[in-house]
Amino acid sequence: MAFNLLKGKRGIITGALDENSIAWKVALRAHEEGATFVLTNAPIAMRLGEINKLAEATNSKIIPADATSVEDLTKLYTESMEHLGGKIDFVLHSIGMSVNIRKNIPYTELNYEFYQKGIDVSALTLHKMLAVAHKLDALNEHASVVALSYIGAQRVYPFYTDMADIKAMLESIARTFGYHYGKSKKVRINTVSQSPTKTTAGGGIKGFTDFYDFAQMQSPLGNASAEDCANFCVALFSDLTKMVTMQNLYHDGGYSTTGVSSEQLEALQK
Ligand SMILES: NC(=O)c1ccc[n+]([C@@H]2O[C@H](COP(=O)([O-])OP(=O)(O)OC[C@H]3O[C@@H](n4cnc5c(N)ncnc54)[C@H](O)[C@@H]3O)[C@@H](O)[C@H]2O)c1
């Protein structure tokens, strides 16, 4: 069901790699809600070619950009404003990658080059996207920026290794930039802490399926799907959440405030 929540709004959506990506679902929902937007991803991800299908389905332009490059981001905002015909109302940061996780390197033995790469790609890209927008004055008043996070920023999940630290940094950037951008332009910035979700990034984590089932068992409402996450992001892009900023918002079916569920206890007794 669509409510025209984003009618007339212009956006930039990062991170749609394939149809499992959270960003893919956000793009579909934003389109249904009347938004126009540009899709962007790292040039290397373009080679997969899947994003073309999404661009067609949502009638949107693709502007490749490596989000670690200030030059690429400057081009992204400039061309997006030209193409969409004005300043931007919403931005989705849906970018995450850890080489240490991909290579199964334990937290106590992290490779520091990979660690820095992870920080650059998964956290500093949010700062860069905000700083470039600020410099170009590319965002409208009350624009909404959402970045995706995970509860590993607050609690220890051994398999999440360096991404735990990186997500903590991402959430901190959202808060701190949220203060400055809120003061100067009333732009709001939030992170959404999402349930484990079956995507390329999620599936790259060792033991992901077991952990997905564990979280499912712990959450009174079950794990939040990528589609549910898209609905929440659309709500955050809309004017209905105009005064929400500098928050890390749990979108996890109640997982984060449940100590233990009866199903988990029963499983232990077996
Ligand atoms: N899947 C989960 O369980 C889960 C849970 C909570 C939060 N998240 C977060 O959601 C976000 C999206 O991940 P996803 O699960 O949809 O997986 P995904 O693999 O579909 O998306 C990650 C995206 O990051 C892009 N990317 C990587 N390096 C880039 C760069 N240099 N410049 C631009 N883009 C780059 C990839 O091309 C890809 O599109 C990530 O921040 C992830 O940490 C995922």
Ligand as a Chemical Component Dictionary entry (heavy atoms), coordinates in Angstrom:
data_LIG
# 
_chem_comp.id                   LIG 
_chem_comp.type                 NON-POLYMER 
_chem_comp.pdbx_formal_charge   0 
_chem_comp.three_letter_code    LIG 
# 
loop_
_chem_comp_atom.comp_id 
_chem_comp_atom.atom_id 
_chem_comp_atom.alt_atom_id 
_chem_comp_atom.type_symbol 
_chem_comp_atom.charge 
_chem_comp_atom.model_Cartn_x 
_chem_comp_atom.model_Cartn_y 
_chem_comp_atom.model_Cartn_z 
_chem_comp_atom.pdbx_ordinal 
LIG N1  N1  N 0  22.646 -7.839 6.308  1  
LIG C1  C1  C 0  22.628 -7.662 7.608  2  
LIG O1  O1  O 0  22.478 -8.602 8.403  3  
LIG C2  C2  C 0  22.753 -6.262 8.165  4  
LIG C3  C3  C 0  22.311 -6.003 9.480  5  
LIG C4  C4  C 0  22.469 -4.709 9.987  6  
LIG C5  C5  C 0  23.041 -3.716 9.191  7  
LIG N2  N2  N 1  23.450 -4.004 7.913  8  
LIG C6  C6  C 0  24.067 -2.947 7.120  9  
LIG O2  O2  O 0  23.262 -2.648 6.001  10 
LIG C7  C7  C 0  24.074 -2.025 5.011  11 
LIG C8  C8  C 0  23.795 -2.631 3.656  12 
LIG O3  O3  O 0  24.228 -3.959 3.610  13 
LIG P1  P1  P 0  23.387 -5.172 2.981  14 
LIG O4  O4  O 0  23.178 -6.182 4.070  15 
LIG O5  O5  O -1 22.223 -4.656 2.222  16 
LIG O6  O6  O 0  24.454 -5.856 2.002  17 
LIG P2  P2  P 0  24.938 -5.542 0.500  18 
LIG O7  O7  O 0  26.178 -6.347 0.334  19 
LIG O8  O8  O 0  23.817 -5.811 -0.433 20 
LIG O9  O9  O 0  25.278 -3.973 0.508  21 
LIG C9  C9  C 0  26.552 -3.430 0.819  22 
LIG C10 C10 C 0  26.833 -2.409 -0.270 23 
LIG O10 O10 O 0  28.005 -1.628 0.004  24 
LIG C11 C11 C 0  28.519 -1.293 -1.282 25 
LIG N3  N3  N 0  29.878 -0.776 -1.202 26 
LIG C12 C12 C 0  30.990 -1.409 -0.754 27 
LIG N4  N4  N 0  32.069 -0.626 -0.889 28 
LIG C13 C13 C 0  31.640 0.553  -1.441 29 
LIG C14 C14 C 0  32.278 1.767  -1.804 30 
LIG N5  N5  N 0  33.611 1.937  -1.665 31 
LIG N6  N6  N 0  31.535 2.777  -2.347 32 
LIG C15 C15 C 0  30.185 2.617  -2.518 33 
LIG N7  N7  N 0  29.530 1.487  -2.155 34 
LIG C16 C16 C 0  30.244 0.466  -1.632 35 
LIG C17 C17 C 0  28.449 -2.637 -2.008 36 
LIG O11 O11 O 0  28.666 -2.536 -3.405 37 
LIG C18 C18 C 0  27.043 -3.069 -1.642 38 
LIG O12 O12 O 0  26.094 -2.577 -2.570 39 
LIG C19 C19 C 0  25.530 -2.170 5.486  40 
LIG O13 O13 O 0  25.940 -0.982 6.129  41 
LIG C20 C20 C 0  25.412 -3.291 6.493  42 
LIG O14 O14 O 0  26.455 -3.280 7.442  43 
LIG C21 C21 C 0  23.298 -5.257 7.382  44 
# 
loop_
_chem_comp_bond.comp_id 
_chem_comp_bond.atom_id_1 
_chem_comp_bond.atom_id_2 
_chem_comp_bond.value_order 
_chem_comp_bond.pdbx_ordinal 
LIG N1  C1  SING 1  
LIG C1  O1  DOUB 2  
LIG C1  C2  SING 3  
LIG C2  C3  SING 4  
LIG C2  C21 DOUB 5  
LIG C3  C4  DOUB 6  
LIG C4  C5  SING 7  
LIG C5  N2  DOUB 8  
LIG N2  C6  SING 9  
LIG N2  C21 SING 10 
LIG C6  O2  SING 11 
LIG C6  C20 SING 12 
LIG O2  C7  SING 13 
LIG C7  C8  SING 14 
LIG C7  C19 SING 15 
LIG C8  O3  SING 16 
LIG O3  P1  SING 17 
LIG P1  O4  DOUB 18 
LIG P1  O5  SING 19 
LIG P1  O6  SING 20 
LIG O6  P2  SING 21 
LIG P2  O7  DOUB 22 
LIG P2  O8  SING 23 
LIG P2  O9  SING 24 
LIG O9  C9  SING 25 
LIG C9  C10 SING 26 
LIG C10 O10 SING 27 
LIG C10 C18 SING 28 
LIG O10 C11 SING 29 
LIG C11 N3  SING 30 
LIG C11 C17 SING 31 
LIG N3  C12 SING 32 
LIG N3  C16 SING 33 
LIG C12 N4  DOUB 34 
LIG N4  C13 SING 35 
LIG C13 C14 SING 36 
LIG C13 C16 DOUB 37 
LIG C14 N5  SING 38 
LIG C14 N6  DOUB 39 
LIG N6  C15 SING 40 
LIG C15 N7  DOUB 41 
LIG N7  C16 SING 42 
LIG C17 O11 SING 43 
LIG C17 C18 SING 44 
LIG C18 O12 SING 45 
LIG C19 O13 SING 46 
LIG C19 C20 SING 47 
LIG C20 O14 SING 48 
# 
